[in-house]
Amino acid sequence: MTTTRQFTNKTVLISGASVAGPALAYWLTRHGFTVTVVEQAPTLREGGYKVDIRGVAMEVIDRMGLLPEVRAASTAMRGGAWVDDSGKALATLGPELIGLRSPGDDEVLRGDLAHILFDATKDGVEYLFGDSITGLAQHADGVTVRFRNAEPRVFDLVLGADGIHSTVRRLAFGPEERFARHTGMAACVISVPNHLDLDHWELVHPTPGRVVQVYSTRRSTAKAQFIFQAPEQLPDRRDRAAQQQLVADAFADAGWETPNLVRAMPESPDFYFDSVSQIHLDQWSAGRVALVGDAAYCPSPLSGQGTSMALVGAYVLAGELKAAAGDHDAAFDRYQRAMQDYVTRNLTLGWNNATQMVASDQRAIRTQTTMLRMLRHMPWKGLALRPIIKPLERAANAIRLADY
């Protein structure tokens, strides 16, 4: 006679409603769990830069039935140019080169992807916006969670999908400095008026130790990103004025349109600033608590792989919990074993991408732009790009998705 294994640990609290959290909520709900998502922001976060979805992460999107929505939200960039102080193009790249994506991969705005995932889960998931976790107390049959605003509640499991500065990780694993590895750079992203009239086009202005990028996927608005060499100790995360001053000082003599972009910072509705760092943990779970996405294995904001890793991690973690019938000890162990090689490869790729993105001197900039300019006209450019694209493809596909 066949017996059905009893399903346990069905109530789950997820911290974070960006990408990893709603993706995890989608799969857990589909597998029969009861899910609550808590997000400290008062509403869904609209901001963010464009993000890549590569390799098996696109397969996850397809399995969610969200491929049409993601394709419709594609940035559809036409290309871009590296420019000098006068705005003269030093090198121009078409769409096949600007993103270094393989066939089937795509790129969307982070805010658009967050909306797609939220819309796919809002009817079956309890969302608590404008609140956050302040305490976790694990016991034999659950986790008592204290909130900043809501009354304490007990959940079977708590899953941290709350990013590089994860509160769940701090409460359950220890302080961030134990796990963060700084690349020596910082990044700032803002929305700016599209005064350059960019139409699905990107402009890149490199100077020694710095680069500023501006692009637009919609005629009415544009995004600017500032990347620069910076010390590990940065202004307090809540001190926006100090952060903006640091960016202004770092780009004070950067030339081109940079002064206009810097002046737009105080008016940006979605100002973002942070160190460019990775997160490394030996274990992604502790008792009834586990981490996913940037909270567990952030490859750095400049890696191009963080969103894909969040989507894949959410799929695998939820799937292993289903396969183990809610047995968190077994599921968390299988989740880490299934993801380990994929995560290791992408962390290595992310470190290399982040630390090589900014040229250190004018000679390096000239070499970089000359190679880019020549590449576009090479009849064998596909072959020339293979050493660059191949590591991306390998890392993006370094896991075989189980059919849960």
C-alpha positions in Angstrom: 0.0 0.0 0.0 1.3 3.5 -0.9 1.3 6.1 1.8 1.3 9.8 1.2 4.0 11.8 3.1 2.6 14.3 5.4 3.2 17.9 4.3 4.7 20.1 7.1 5.9 23.7 7.6 3.3 25.3 5.3 3.3 28.9 6.6 6.2 30.9 5.2 7.2 34.5 5.8 9.4 36.1 3.0 11.2 39.3 3.7 11.6 41.4 0.6 9.4 42.3 -2.4 11.8 43.1 -5.2 12.6 40.1 -7.4 13.7 37.2 -5.3 10.8 37.6 -2.8 7.9 37.6 -5.2 9.5 34.9 -7.4 9.9 32.7 -4.3 6.3 33.5 -3.3 5.1 32.5 -6.7 6.6 29.0 -6.6 5.8 28.4 -2.9 2.1 29.3 -3.4 2.0 27.1 -6.5 3.4 24.2 -4.4 0.8 24.6 -1.8 2.4 26.8 0.9 0.7 29.7 2.6 2.9 32.8 2.0 3.3 36.2 3.5 5.7 38.8 2.1 6.9 41.7 4.2 8.5 44.8 2.5 9.8 47.8 4.3 9.0 50.2 1.5 5.4 51.6 1.6 4.7 50.5 -2.0 6.3 48.4 -4.7 9.7 49.9 -5.5 9.6 51.6 -9.0 13.2 52.4 -9.5 16.3 50.5 -10.5 18.6 50.1 -13.5 18.1 47.7 -16.4 18.8 44.1 -15.4 19.7 41.0 -17.5 17.9 37.7 -17.4 20.2 35.1 -18.8 20.4 31.4 -19.4 18.4 29.1 -17.1 16.8 32.2 -15.5 14.8 32.7 -18.7 13.7 29.1 -18.4 12.4 29.9 -14.9 10.5 32.8 -16.4 9.1 30.5 -19.1 8.0 27.9 -16.5 6.2 30.7 -14.6 4.2 31.5 -17.7 5.6 35.1 -17.7 7.7 35.0 -20.8 5.3 37.1 -22.9 5.2 39.8 -20.1 9.0 39.9 -19.9 9.4 40.0 -23.6 6.9 42.9 -23.8 8.9 44.8 -21.1 12.2 44.3 -22.9 14.4 47.5 -23.0 14.9 46.8 -26.7 18.1 48.8 -26.7 19.3 49.7 -30.2 22.9 50.2 -29.1 25.1 52.7 -27.6 28.3 54.8 -27.9 31.4 55.6 -25.8 31.9 59.4 -25.9 34.6 61.9 -25.0 34.3 65.2 -23.2 32.8 66.9 -26.2 30.3 64.2 -26.8 32.1 62.8 -29.8 31.6 59.1 -30.3 34.8 57.1 -29.6 33.1 53.8 -30.3 29.6 52.8 -31.3 28.1 49.4 -30.7 24.9 47.8 -32.0 22.4 45.8 -30.0 24.3 42.6 -30.5 27.3 44.0 -28.7 26.0 46.5 -26.1 24.5 43.9 -23.8 26.7 40.8 -24.6 23.7 38.6 -24.3 23.2 35.2 -25.9 20.2 34.4 -28.1 17.1 34.0 -25.9 18.4 36.2 -23.0 16.7 39.6 -22.4 17.0 42.8 -20.4 14.2 44.7 -18.5 14.0 47.5 -16.0 14.2 46.1 -12.5 11.0 48.0 -11.6 9.2 46.5 -14.5 10.2 43.0 -13.5 9.2 43.6 -9.9 5.7 44.7 -11.2 5.4 41.6 -13.4 6.2 39.3 -10.4 4.0 41.2 -8.0 1.0 41.1 -10.4 1.5 37.3 -10.8 1.4 36.8 -7.0 -0.8 39.5 -5.5 -4.0 37.5 -5.5 -2.6 34.5 -3.7 0.0 36.1 -1.4 -0.4 38.3 1.6 1.8 41.4 1.2 2.7 43.6 4.1 4.1 46.9 2.8 5.6 49.6 5.0 6.8 47.1 7.6 9.9 45.1 8.5 11.2 42.4 10.7 12.8 43.4 14.0 13.3 40.1 15.7 13.3 36.3 15.1 13.0 33.7 17.8 13.3 30.1 16.6 11.7 27.3 18.6 10.9 23.6 18.0 7.8 24.1 15.9 8.2 27.5 14.3 9.7 31.1 14.3 8.2 33.9 16.3 8.6 37.1 14.3 8.5 40.6 15.6 7.6 43.4 13.3 8.2 47.2 13.4 4.5 47.8 13.1 2.4 44.6 13.0 1.8 42.4 16.0 4.2 39.4 16.4 3.3 36.3 14.5 4.5 32.7 14.3 5.5 31.1 11.0 6.8 27.7 10.2 9.7 29.1 8.1 11.3 32.5 7.4 13.1 33.2 4.2 15.3 36.2 3.6 15.0 37.7 0.1 15.8 41.2 1.3 19.0 42.0 -0.6 22.6 42.7 0.1 21.8 44.5 3.4 19.5 41.7 4.5 17.8 42.2 7.9 17.0 38.5 8.1 20.7 37.6 7.5 21.8 40.0 10.2 19.3 38.6 12.8 19.8 34.9 12.0 23.5 34.8 10.8 25.3 37.8 12.1 26.5 41.3 11.1 27.0 42.1 7.4 30.7 42.8 7.7 31.3 39.1 8.2 30.0 38.3 4.8 30.5 41.3 2.6 33.5 41.6 0.2 34.1 45.1 -1.2 35.3 45.4 -4.8 36.8 48.9 -4.2 34.0 50.7 -6.1 30.7 52.4 -5.5 27.7 52.9 -7.7 24.9 55.4 -7.9 21.7 55.3 -10.1 19.3 58.1 -10.6 16.4 59.0 -12.9 17.1 62.2 -14.9 15.3 64.3 -17.6 16.0 62.9 -21.0 17.5 66.1 -22.2 19.8 64.2 -24.6 16.7 62.8 -26.3 17.9 59.3 -26.1 15.7 56.7 -27.7 16.6 53.1 -26.6 20.2 54.3 -26.7 23.0 54.4 -24.2 26.0 56.8 -23.8 29.1 55.9 -21.8 31.7 58.4 -20.7 34.8 56.8 -19.2 37.4 58.8 -17.3 40.2 57.3 -15.1 38.7 55.5 -12.1 35.2 56.5 -13.1 32.5 55.9 -15.7 29.1 57.6 -16.2 26.4 55.9 -18.2 23.1 57.4 -19.5 20.4 55.6 -21.3 16.7 55.7 -22.0 14.1 53.1 -22.9 11.3 55.7 -22.9 11.6 59.2 -24.5 10.3 61.0 -21.4 12.9 59.8 -18.8 16.4 58.5 -18.7 18.6 56.7 -16.2 22.1 57.7 -15.2 24.6 55.5 -13.5 27.8 56.6 -11.8 30.5 54.0 -11.1 33.7 55.0 -9.4 36.6 53.8 -7.2 35.7 54.3 -3.6 36.8 53.4 -0.1 35.1 50.6 1.8 33.8 53.0 4.4 31.0 55.1 2.8 28.5 57.5 4.2 25.7 56.1 6.4 23.1 54.4 4.2 20.4 56.8 5.5 22.5 60.0 4.8 21.4 60.7 1.3 23.0 64.2 1.3 26.4 62.8 2.2 26.1 60.1 -0.5 25.2 62.7 -3.1 28.1 64.9 -2.1 30.5 61.9 -2.4 29.3 61.3 -6.0 29.5 65.0 -6.8 33.1 65.2 -5.5 34.1 62.0 -7.3 32.8 63.3 -10.7 33.6 67.0 -10.2 36.0 67.2 -13.2 34.6 64.3 -15.3 33.5 66.5 -18.2 30.9 65.9 -20.8 27.3 66.0 -19.5 28.3 64.9 -16.0 27.7 68.3 -14.3 24.1 68.4 -15.5 23.6 64.8 -14.4 25.1 65.5 -10.9 22.8 68.5 -10.5 19.8 66.3 -11.2 20.6 64.0 -8.3 18.6 65.8 -5.6 15.4 65.7 -7.7 15.6 62.0 -8.6 12.6 60.1 -7.2 14.5 56.8 -7.1 18.0 57.7 -5.9 20.2 54.6 -5.3 23.7 54.5 -3.9 25.8 51.7 -2.5 29.1 50.0 -2.4 29.8 47.5 -5.1 30.2 44.4 -3.0 29.6 40.7 -2.9 28.1 38.5 -0.2 29.7 35.1 0.7 28.2 32.7 3.2 29.3 29.1 3.9 25.7 28.2 4.7 22.5 29.8 3.5 20.3 28.4 6.2 20.2 28.4 10.0 17.5 26.3 11.5 14.1 27.4 10.1 15.6 30.4 8.4 17.1 30.5 4.9 18.3 33.1 2.4 17.9 33.5 -1.3 19.2 35.9 -3.9 21.5 38.8 -2.9 20.9 38.2 0.8 22.8 34.8 0.4 25.1 35.2 -2.6 25.1 38.7 -4.1 27.5 38.7 -7.1 27.7 42.6 -7.0 25.3 45.1 -8.6 27.7 45.3 -11.6 27.8 41.6 -12.3 24.8 41.4 -14.6 23.9 38.2 -12.9 22.1 39.1 -9.7 18.6 39.1 -11.1 19.1 35.7 -12.8 20.6 34.2 -9.6 17.6 35.5 -7.6 15.1 33.9 -10.1 16.9 30.6 -10.2 17.5 30.5 -6.4 13.8 31.1 -5.8 12.8 28.3 -8.1 15.2 25.8 -6.6 14.5 26.7 -2.9 10.7 26.5 -3.4 11.0 23.3 -5.4 13.2 21.6 -2.8 10.7 22.5 -0.1 8.0 20.9 -2.1 10.1 17.8 -2.9 10.8 17.4 0.8 7.2 17.9 1.8 8.1 20.9 3.9 11.0 19.2 5.7 13.2 22.3 6.0 16.4 20.5 7.1 16.4 18.3 4.0 15.2 21.0 1.7 17.7 23.6 2.7 20.5 21.1 2.4 19.4 20.1 -1.1 18.9 23.7 -2.1 22.5 24.6 -1.2 23.9 21.5 -2.9 21.9 22.1 -6.1 22.9 25.8 -6.3 26.5 25.7 -5.1 28.4 25.3 -8.3 26.1 27.8 -10.1 26.6 30.3 -7.3 30.4 29.9 -7.2 30.7 30.4 -10.9 28.6 33.5 -10.9 30.4 35.0 -7.9 33.7 34.6 -9.7 32.2 36.1 -12.9 30.7 38.9 -10.9 33.9 39.8 -9.2 35.8 39.9 -12.6 33.1 42.0 -14.2 32.9 44.5 -11.4 36.6 45.0 -10.9 37.4 45.3 -14.6 34.5 47.6 -15.6 36.4 50.9 -14.7 39.6 51.7 -16.5 42.4 53.0 -14.2 44.1 55.5 -16.6 43.8 57.2 -19.9 45.9 54.6 -21.7 43.6 51.9 -20.6 40.6 53.9 -21.8 42.2 54.4 -25.2 42.9 50.7 -25.5 39.4 49.8 -24.4 37.7 52.2 -26.8 40.0 51.3 -29.7 39.1 47.6 -29.3 35.4 48.4 -29.1 35.6 50.6 -32.3 37.5 47.9 -34.2 35.2 45.1 -33.0 32.1 46.5 -34.7 33.7 46.3 -38.1 35.3 42.9 -37.7 33.7 40.4 -40.1 34.6 37.7 -37.5 33.4 39.7 -34.5 31.2 36.8 -33.3 34.4 34.7 -33.0 36.3 37.6 -31.3 33.5 37.9 -28.7 33.5 34.2 -27.8 36.2 34.6 -25.1 34.0 37.3 -23.5 30.5 35.7 -24.0 31.5 32.1 -23.3 32.2 32.6 -19.5 28.9 34.5 -19.3 27.0 31.6 -21.0 28.7 29.0 -18.8 27.9 30.8 -15.6 24.3 31.6 -16.7 23.7 27.9 -17.5 25.7 26.2 -14.7 22.7 24.4 -13.3 20.2 22.0 -14.6 16.7 22.8 -13.3 14.8 19.9 -11.8 11.2 19.4 -12.7 9.5 19.9 -9.3 
